Amino acid sequence: MQEIHAVGYDLVTVPPYPIGFGGFFLILTQGTLEGVDGTKWHQMAPNSTMTTEAQSGLSHRQHLAIAEILASPSLEEARRRVKAGKHTFYGWMKEPAFTAELVRQREAVVQQAFDRLKAGLTQAVDKLFELLSVEGQPGIQLRAAQTLLDTGFKAVEHQALERRIEALEAHLASQRTRRWR
């Protein structure tokens, strides 16, 4: 077993997987792990890929700043939590490596939220169908029916728009090909 110190967490012990194997880091929600060799591993978004300071080119404080930006209601609050000066903090925001890592981590957070939503859709629809059959509660039944109909119509409309966009894109691509002949 390899010991890894989690900043802000208790000491955790993990199986001796190769350094960088993300699976055993899922015990953390957000944070920094420090291996016994001194390597710091950062994970800003739950279930996202761990990166080292050397891989990202960012300092430990910059990784903490990204974590705080993602968790705080405002940039100013994130800056205060990291205890960085305005010039330093907003200077980081202009660095390509910093903004690239921030975008990557933000996208990971959004992707996780979408994954959770998709996972709950089936349960939500099942619940609405269950509410349709609640005896003696016409208000609940009506609301469930309205929600199912509204959502169903939006889904059909979305699919139709998606097909139209795909057809337009295909048409534009064929027009471009013809011009270059």
C-alpha positions in Angstrom: 0.0 0.0 0.0 1.2 3.5 -0.8 0.5 6.3 1.7 -0.8 9.5 0.3 -1.5 12.6 2.4 -4.6 14.4 1.3 -4.4 18.1 2.0 -7.4 18.9 4.2 -8.2 15.2 4.6 -7.1 12.4 6.9 -4.2 10.2 5.9 -5.4 7.7 3.3 -3.8 4.5 2.1 -4.4 3.3 -1.4 -3.3 0.2 -3.4 0.0 0.5 -5.2 -1.4 1.4 -8.6 0.9 3.1 -11.1 1.3 6.8 -10.3 -1.4 8.7 -12.2 -4.0 6.0 -12.1 -7.1 8.0 -11.4 -9.4 5.3 -10.1 -8.1 5.2 -6.6 -8.4 8.9 -6.2 -12.2 8.8 -6.3 -12.3 8.8 -2.5 -11.8 12.6 -2.7 -14.4 15.0 -3.8 -12.0 17.8 -4.4 -8.5 18.3 -3.2 -4.8 17.7 -3.4 -3.0 14.5 -2.7 0.7 14.4 -1.8 2.6 11.2 -2.4 5.4 10.0 -0.2 7.8 11.1 -2.9 6.5 14.6 -2.6 4.5 14.6 -5.8 1.4 16.7 -5.5 -1.7 15.5 -7.3 -4.7 17.8 -7.8 -8.3 17.0 -8.5 -10.6 20.0 -8.8 -13.7 18.3 -10.0 -15.2 15.1 -8.5 -14.2 12.1 -10.6 -12.0 14.2 -12.8 -8.5 13.3 -13.9 -5.8 14.0 -11.4 -2.9 16.2 -12.6 0.5 16.9 -11.1 2.0 20.4 -10.9 4.6 19.3 -13.4 2.0 18.1 -15.9 -0.1 21.2 -15.8 2.8 23.7 -15.3 0.8 25.3 -12.5 1.8 25.9 -8.9 0.1 24.4 -5.9 -1.5 27.7 -5.2 -2.8 28.0 -8.7 -4.4 24.6 -8.4 -6.0 25.7 -5.2 -7.2 28.9 -6.9 -8.9 26.8 -9.6 -10.6 24.7 -7.0 -11.8 27.8 -5.2 -13.0 29.4 -8.5 -15.1 26.4 -9.2 -16.5 26.2 -5.6 -17.0 29.9 -4.8 -19.9 32.2 -5.8 -17.5 34.8 -7.2 -14.0 35.3 -8.3 -13.4 37.8 -5.5 -14.5 35.2 -2.9 -12.2 32.6 -4.5 -9.3 35.1 -4.4 -9.9 35.8 -0.7 -10.1 32.1 0.1 -6.8 31.4 -1.6 -5.3 34.5 0.1 -3.8 35.8 -3.1 -3.3 39.5 -3.9 -5.5 41.0 -6.7 -2.5 41.5 -9.0 -1.4 37.9 -8.6 -4.8 36.3 -8.8 -6.0 38.2 -11.8 -2.6 37.8 -13.4 -3.1 34.0 -13.2 -6.4 34.5 -15.0 -4.5 35.9 -18.0 -2.1 32.9 -18.2 -2.9 30.5 -20.9 -2.0 27.4 -18.9 -4.1 28.6 -16.0 -7.2 29.4 -18.1 -6.8 26.1 -20.0 -6.8 24.1 -16.8 -9.7 26.1 -15.4 -11.7 25.4 -18.6 -10.8 21.7 -18.4 -11.9 21.5 -14.8 -15.1 23.5 -15.3 -16.0 21.2 -18.3 -15.4 18.2 -16.0 -17.7 19.6 -13.4 -20.4 20.3 -16.0 -20.0 16.9 -17.6 -20.4 15.3 -14.2 -23.6 17.3 -13.6 -25.0 16.1 -17.0 -24.1 12.5 -16.2 -26.0 12.8 -12.9 -29.0 14.3 -14.7 -29.0 11.6 -17.3 -28.8 8.9 -14.5 -31.8 10.4 -12.8 -34.0 10.9 -15.8 -35.4 7.3 -15.8 -36.3 7.6 -12.1 -38.0 10.9 -12.7 -40.1 9.6 -15.5 -40.9 6.5 -13.5 -42.1 8.7 -10.7 -44.3 10.8 -13.0 -45.9 7.7 -14.4 -46.4 6.5 -10.8 -48.1 9.8 -9.9 -50.5 9.4 -12.9 -52.1 6.5 -11.1 -52.5 8.1 -7.6 -56.1 7.5 -6.6 -58.2 10.4 -5.3 -55.6 13.0 -6.1 -56.7 14.6 -9.4 -54.4 17.6 -8.9 -51.3 15.4 -8.7 -52.4 13.3 -11.6 -53.1 16.4 -13.8 -49.7 17.9 -12.9 -47.9 14.7 -13.7 -49.7 14.4 -17.0 -48.9 18.0 -17.9 -45.2 17.5 -17.1 -45.0 14.3 -19.1 -46.8 15.9 -22.1 -44.6 19.1 -21.9 -41.4 17.2 -21.6 -42.5 14.7 -24.4 -43.3 17.5 -26.8 -40.0 19.3 -26.1 -38.1 16.1 -26.7 -39.8 15.5 -30.0 -39.2 19.2 -31.0 -35.6 18.9 -30.0 -35.1 15.7 -32.1 -36.8 17.4 -35.1 -34.5 20.5 -34.8 -31.5 18.2 -34.4 -32.4 16.4 -37.7 -32.9 19.7 -39.5 -29.6 21.1 -38.3 -27.8 17.9 -39.4 -29.5 18.2 -42.8 -28.4 21.8 -43.2 -24.9 21.0 -42.2 -24.8 18.2 -44.7 -26.1 20.5 -47.4 -23.6 23.2 -46.6 -20.8 20.6 -46.7 -21.9 19.4 -50.1 -22.1 23.0 -51.4 -18.5 23.6 -50.2 -17.3 20.5 -51.9 -18.9 21.5 -55.2 -17.3 24.9 -55.2 -13.8 23.4 -54.9 -14.2 21.1 -57.8 
